[in-house]
Amino acid sequence: MSTNNFTVKFFFIKPVRLKCRKKLKNFINEFLRRGVDYHSGEINYIFCNDEDLLQINRDFLQHDYYTDIITFDMSEKGGNFLQSEIYISVDRVKDNALKNQRPFREELHRVIFHGILHLCGYKDKTKREEALMRSIEDKCLNEYFNLVSQ
């Protein structure tokens, strides 16, 4: 059994209802224990609006478009501590949920897990990479929602 421990924190620039936070933190922690080579770490989720995330996208990635999530891995190369900030646009998640005809809660958790997958080394630049990430996101969603329904 692994003794790795990852602290997961949620910060709300834009309020969003996030149920079962303790179970979500535990789920993320367990996923990271299996998926990364770090011994411990801190993952900060920052929920914001479209304009906040657009500015971050411009300032740090030189992209001038809206996105639902940006994951920053700020860990020291070769170190044992995972340090990350994951920014999520609540506005974009709402729009994507409507566009994809999914419940907001499901889309929000999909994006939350998407950020963790990036920290585990998954990419989504090609169709094949994106399909793999979607598949793992679906698996995470199923596992997580089964867990919280118990």
N, C-alpha and C positions, 0 to 999 in steps of 0.2 A: 504494500500500500504506500502511495506517495505521501510525502509530508510537505509538498510544495503548497504555498499559500499565496493567493493573489487577492489583494484588496480591490473591490469594485465599488466605486462611488458614483452617485448620480447628482448632477447639478442642473438647475433649471433656470435658464435665462428666459425661456418661453415655457410657461407651465404646461404640463401634460400629465394626464392620469396614467400612472404606472402601478398596476396592481401587483401584489405578491413580490415585492422587491427583494425580500430576504431569499425566497426560493429562486428568483432570477439570479441574484448574486451567487448563490451556491451552485446553480447550474453552470454559469459562466466560469466559476472557479474550477469546477470539475472538468469542464471542457478544456480549459487551459492546462490543467495538470496533465492531460493526455496529449495535448497538441503542440506544446512549445518546450524548448530546451532550457527555459529559465527556472530557477529555484523558487523565485517569488516575484512579486511585482505589484504595481498599482495601475489600475485602469480607471480612468475618469471619463465618464460619459457626460457630455455637455449638450443639453437640449436647447436649441435656439430657433430662430426664424430664418426664412429664406435670405433676407438681406444680410444677416450676420454671417451665414455660411457662404454667401456669394463673396463677401469681402475677404473672408479667410481664403477662399479659392483663388481670388485675384492676388492677394498679398503673398501667399506662400507657394502656390502652385502655378501661378501665371495663367490660370484658366478663367475665362470670363463667361461662366454659365452657372446656372443653378444645379445643385446636386443634393441628394438626400443625406449623404454621409461623407465625411472625410476622417480618415484614421491616420493619426500621427504616431509612429513608433519612435520614441525618443530614448530608447534604451542605448546604453553604452555598448559599442561593438566589443564582442568577446566577453561581455559581462554576464552575470547571473541574475540580474534584476531587470524585469520587464517594466518599462515606464511608457505609458501611452495615454493620449487624449483622443477621444472619439467624439466628433461633433456631429450632431444629427439635427437636420432641419425638420421640425414638426410640420411646418407648412408643406414641404415637399412630400413627406410621408403621407399626409392627408390627401394631397392631390394624386399621388401614385396609388393609394388605396382605392380611390374613386375610379381612376382610369383603369385599374386592373380588376375592378369589381371584387375587392377583398375587404374584409373588416379592417378598420383602422388598427385595432389591437394586434392583429396578425401581421400587418405590414410593418408596424412599429417594431415588433419582435424580430421580424425577418432582417430589418436593418441593424438592429442591435447585434444579432448573430453574425451578420455580414462583416461588421467591424472586427469581431473576434477572429473570423476566418482570415482576414488580412493579416492579423498579428501572428497567425499560425502558418503564414507563408503562402496562402492561396491568393491567386491573382484573378482578374476578370477582364483582361484586355482583349482576349480572343474569344470567339464563339465557344470553343471547346472549354476554355477556362471558366467562362461565364456559366456554361451548362453544368460543370462540375460544382461550382459554388452554389448554384440554385438547388442542385440535388442535396448538397449537405445542409443548406439552409432549411429545406423541406424536412429533412431528417431531424434537425434541431427543433424545428417548430413542433413536429409530432411528439418528440420526446418531452419537450418542455410542457406543452399543453396537456399531455397525459399526466405528467408529474403534478401540475397545479390543480388538476381536476380530482385528484385523489383525496 
